[in-house]
Amino acid sequence: MEPNSTGREIRVALLEDQQVFRESLVALLEGAGMKVVARCAETGTFLSNVRAAAPDVAVVDLRLEHVGREGTEDGLSALKYLHDFHPRVRALVLSGYQAPDMVERCFQAGAAGYLCKLNVGCDDVVRAVERVARGERLLPADMLQANAIPLDNLHMPASALSRLTLREREVLGYVAAGADNLKIAAHLGITERTVKAHLTSIYRKLGPENRAQLAVLACELGVTRPVLA
């Protein structure tokens, strides 16, 4: 059995609308020694199962379609719910989306890892679940390059946070949560001009080129993301 960081077998919950792919994931993960504790096609059922089964990792698809129902469910809502109410569950997105802005949104919503199902193999999925269960963050190299994010920045050690003041860490957390400068100012009780000054200092100390890179970097460093009202 593949253990998690506590030595237990890894418990996995699946949110995937395509039955054949879902059943294939179950066979793959259980064949690797993990325990699939939930296998769901709908967000509501999935979240109920997460509450009851307490998985270590949640593998989440973003676009969920249902027969006889117009429109789709957005897996981002599941990511946000997990982040807000089940922070110990590590979310791994497994989706056909490849756009860098969607990757950023997923990390802002609380994802610990992201895989594009169009260009990964079975071994890649197993390793990704293992890494996420160990507490690592996972962003594929091709997506990093597509977003022009320097690899050395995204893999800088968590000790890089020691370069920041306490207030700068708070600001960085709000950036990771997707807040704009005005909302950050309101939450922290400071002026927007002060927020901009803190951001300038953060950019200088950590080295990202833009806000998108900064948000992803914050997630890579494990910055605590506050819940936005």
Buried (B, 14 or more C-beta within 10 A) or exposed (E): EBBBEEEEBBBBBBBBBBEEBBEBBBEBBEEBEBBBBBBBBBBEEBBEBBEEBEBBBBBBBBEBEEEEEEEEBEBBBBBBBBBEEBEEBBBBBBBEBBEBEBBBBBBBBBBBBBBBBEEBEBEBBBBBBBBBBEEBBBBBEEBBEEBEBBEEBBEBEEEBBEBBEEBBBBBBBBBBBBBEBEBBBEBBEBEBEBBBBBBEBBBEBBBBEEBBBBBBBBBBBBBEBBEEE
